[in-house]
Amino acid sequence: MSETAQDQEYQVVVNDEEQYSIWEARRALPEGWHAQGFRGSRQQCLTHIAEVWTDLRPLSARAGAAAATTGEATR
């Protein structure tokens, strides 16, 4: 019996740039991605990501923006 997409369990994954995605729970994670700890249906995982990933900029872009703002404030 084959699983349908609705029956599959997914997990939320995150990379070093703090970008989120979903991955089939039964598959090995691709290099550079780590389990975030949330598992569920595809839709549950997407809903979780929408709740926790509020700033879509990569970590390096956020850090650069913060440094620029701090540098301007000290002038």
DAMOSUL-V802717 format. One record per residue. RES is the residue in one letter. SS is DSSP state (helix for helix, strand for strand, loop for the rest). PHI is phi in radians with two decimals (NA if undefined). PSI is psi as a letter, one per 30 degrees, with the letter a starting at -180 (none if undefined). Layout:
RES;SS;PHI;PSI + RES;SS;PHI;PSI
This chain:
M;loop;NA;k + S;loop;-1.61;k + E;loop;-1.39;k + T;loop;-1.61;l + A;loop;-1.02;e + Q;loop;-1.24;f + D;loop;-1.49;f + Q;loop;-1.28;k + E;loop;-1.68;k + Y;strand;-2.04;l + Q;strand;-2.31;l + V;strand;-1.48;k + V;strand;-2.16;l + V;strand;-2.43;k + N;strand;-1.84;a + D;loop;-1.17;f + E;loop;-1.60;g + E;loop;1.04;h + Q;loop;-1.72;k + Y;strand;-1.81;l + S;strand;-2.75;l + I;strand;-2.06;l + W;strand;-2.55;k + E;strand;-1.02;k + A;loop;-1.09;f + R;loop;-1.44;f + R;loop;-1.67;k + A;loop;-1.15;k + L;loop;-1.27;k + P;loop;-1.23;l + E;loop;-0.99;k + G;loop;1.60;f + W;strand;-2.04;k + H;strand;-2.31;k + A;strand;-1.12;k + Q;strand;-1.58;f + G;strand;2.00;f + F;strand;-1.76;k + R;strand;-2.28;l + G;strand;2.96;a + S;loop;-1.21;l + R;helix;-0.96;e + Q;helix;-1.16;e + Q;helix;-1.08;e + C;helix;-1.15;e + L;helix;-1.13;e + T;helix;-1.12;e + H;helix;-1.05;e + I;helix;-1.05;e + A;helix;-1.05;e + E;helix;-1.38;e + V;helix;-1.72;f + W;loop;-1.73;i + T;loop;-1.59;f + D;loop;-2.06;j + L;loop;-1.36;f + R;loop;-1.21;k + P;loop;-1.05;l + L;helix;-0.93;e + S;helix;-1.10;e + A;helix;-1.23;e + R;helix;-1.14;e + A;helix;-1.14;e + G;helix;-1.12;e + A;helix;-1.15;e + A;helix;-1.15;e + A;helix;-1.13;e + A;helix;-1.13;e + T;helix;-1.16;e + T;helix;-1.12;e + G;helix;-1.12;e + E;helix;-1.21;e + A;helix;-1.21;f + T;loop;-1.60;f + R;loop;-1.37;none
